[in-house]
Amino acid sequence: MISVLMPTYNRADLAFTQGQGAWLITEDGRRFLDFGAGIATSSIGHNHPHLAKTIAEQAKLVLHTSNLYRIPQAERLAERLVEISFADSVFFCNSGAEANEGLIKGIRRAQFKNGHPERTDIICFENAFHGRTLATLTATGNPKYLEGFEPRLPGIKHIPVGDLEALHNAVDEHTAGFLIEPIQGESGINVIPTDFLRELRKICDDKNLYLGFDEIQCGMGRTGKMFAYQWTDIEPDIMSLAKGIAGGVPMGAFLAKESIAKHLTAGTHGSTFGGNPLACAAGNAVLDILLAPGFLDHIAKTGNYLKNALQKLIEQYPSIYEEVKGKGLMLGIKGKLAPVEVQNAALHQNLLTVAAGNNVVRIVPPLIVSEEECQEGANRLAKAAQQLQNSMEQSP
Ligand SMILES: *Cc1c(COP(=O)(O)O)cnc(C)c1O
């Protein structure tokens, strides 16, 4: 008989009933080091005192009022996000896919209002991940995820990252803009070369197109800068956020320059839950932590420490691990085996990781992780590799 939860996920037979910092604990008291952070989402760790207190206090005041009224927590969070980014204005929603839907709508609407209703097409990139709704699934473009869900949303095409010829051929009179993850997460932690982002920016500037960055996974401090694009000299016109933005409370957002945001006038877009007092209180609490003096530097420094520790594993276990990828605490180990095998071997060592595409296992701990915990994680990955090596030697 079918399970009461739809069978859309391959769940491990584990249930965590408590968390503490970078650790998750099962009901029977087994402790797991969490280097997955609920897919890069539990950004400031589990049971963070400031976040837990803020949520509890907000729950006693008011959870939800709707966007029929002003929401001071949302105003404050938007003000802060604008202050620290390229953007002039913010729309809050509830997930990454919803944020990207809004981003696509924003680009189309702005082109329409600019007198270019024919400019509807969004150019996306191979190995992208933008979500699972019908539009964002089309933007993701992975045929495996699209099977049985066609027809695709019209007006989205894909080209390979780094292919300048394909890029220039793809832009035509219907192009509205681009959507790209500055660091691709789901497909295996691929850092997009800055030169390529610069080329996209240049085309947008020359032709009045819009550059959209999906920073749902790589944003909100994950790489050691508040936003991944801040490692480069390139700014987008519009950007989506979600995952870590509220530390595990469901929240998404898209941020835009005035040139786009001014066209999203009353009635053009909306979301019942979007930006409610609870989610925004959580978002503000996360920002309090991320903006505390030295915290982003801590992420960059801890990320380097972890990257070096993982690098040593490559030298130690070349038959299992091949390459370390990524920035800050958005890391991946490319291996020679299917990533779920590595993920399962790590799980056996009470270490949580997240399999990604292209033989990469994601290492995305909470941003509050310590160097000692990073070393502990690397030790567990060494044991996992040893176990995988032993079982490879035993099987003929
Ligand atoms: C996770 C993710 C999404 C989708 O977010 P959901 O909250 O699952 O809808 C979109 N883009 C990127 C880069 C992501 O990592």
The ligand as an SDF file (V2000), in Angstrom:
LIG
                    3D

 15 15  0  0  0  0  0  0  0  0999 V2000
   17.1430   24.5350   -3.6590 C   0  0  0  0  0  0  0  0  0  0  0  0
   17.2750   25.4180   -4.8290 C   0  0  0  0  0  0  0  0  0  0  0  0
   16.1620   25.9170   -5.5090 C   0  0  0  0  0  0  0  0  0  0  0  0
   14.7590   25.5150   -5.1670 C   0  0  0  0  0  0  0  0  0  0  0  0
   14.3910   25.8650   -3.8690 O   0  0  0  0  0  0  0  0  0  0  0  0
   13.0760   25.2180   -3.1950 P   0  0  0  0  0  0  0  0  0  0  0  0
   12.9710   25.9390   -1.8940 O   0  0  0  0  0  0  0  0  0  0  0  0
   13.3160   23.7520   -3.0680 O   0  0  0  0  0  0  0  0  0  0  0  0
   11.9460   25.4990   -4.1040 O   0  0  0  0  0  0  0  0  0  0  0  0
   16.3840   26.7840   -6.5630 C   0  0  0  0  0  0  0  0  0  0  0  0
   17.6150   27.1500   -6.9170 N   0  0  0  0  0  0  0  0  0  0  0  0
   18.7040   26.7080   -6.2880 C   0  0  0  0  0  0  0  0  0  0  0  0
   20.0590   27.1720   -6.7090 C   0  0  0  0  0  0  0  0  0  0  0  0
   18.5790   25.8140   -5.2330 C   0  0  0  0  0  0  0  0  0  0  0  0
   19.6730   25.3370   -4.6210 O   0  0  0  0  0  0  0  0  0  0  0  0
  1  2  1  0
  2  3  1  0
  2 14  2  0
  3  4  1  0
  3 10  2  0
  4  5  1  0
  5  6  1  0
  6  7  2  0
  6  8  1  0
  6  9  1  0
 10 11  1  0
 11 12  2  0
 12 13  1  0
 12 14  1  0
 14 15  1  0
M  END
$$$$
